[in-house]
Amino acid sequence: MTFRIKKNILVKLKKKTWYYETSDTNVRCKNGYPAGGFLDKGENLLVCQIESKKVPFENILKVKSLHNKKNIVYIIFDGYDEDYFFDFICTQ
């Protein structure tokens, strides 16, 4: 399967989406809760980097993006759900 999400594209969130403040899984938690928060529907992100992890029946994607207020944010999702989370605004 070919994904449309890739480096250097601008995407708009289709729904409220959880983000992480760091990509380091060992320091993601603050006081037992994940470090991050929600981004609102309609917010724009510039995709900087994508990491893919293949597991049976899934393709987990970790996307590093730039956000106008949060700076760098990380979103993790199943690659088959990219249309569920993103509208594609601009590609190269």
Sequence and secondary structure as in RCSB ss.txt:
>XXXX:A:sequence
MTFRIKKNILVKLKKKTWYYETSDTNVRCKNGYPAGGFLDKGENLLVCQIESKKVPFENILKVKSLHNKKNIVYI
IFDGYDEDYFFDFICTQ
>XXXX:A:secstr
   S  TT EEEESS EEEES S TTS EETTEESEEEE TT EEEEEEEEEEEETTEEEEEEEEEETTTEEEEE
EEEGGGHHHHEEEEE  
